[in-house]
Amino acid sequence: MDGETVDEICHRVLGKTAGVTEQVLELNPGLAERGPRLPGGTAVILPDAAAAQVATIDIVQLWD
């Protein structure tokens, strides 16, 4: 959509932005140079849902 950001596209299509926005920018060289708001009709390659999974870190609490 006209005026949409990469973050908005990631959230709308993949349901999240954390870690995914960076993947999209890597998959689309030159996309960041178009500015924060993309013109309508801009083709954007998105990672598949499995590749969009971000690694998590288990946290262990040592003290109460």
Secondary structure, DSSP 4 states (H G I P E B T S, - for coil): -TTB-HHHHHHHHHS--TTHHHHHHHHSTTSGGG-SSBPTT-------TTTTPPP---------
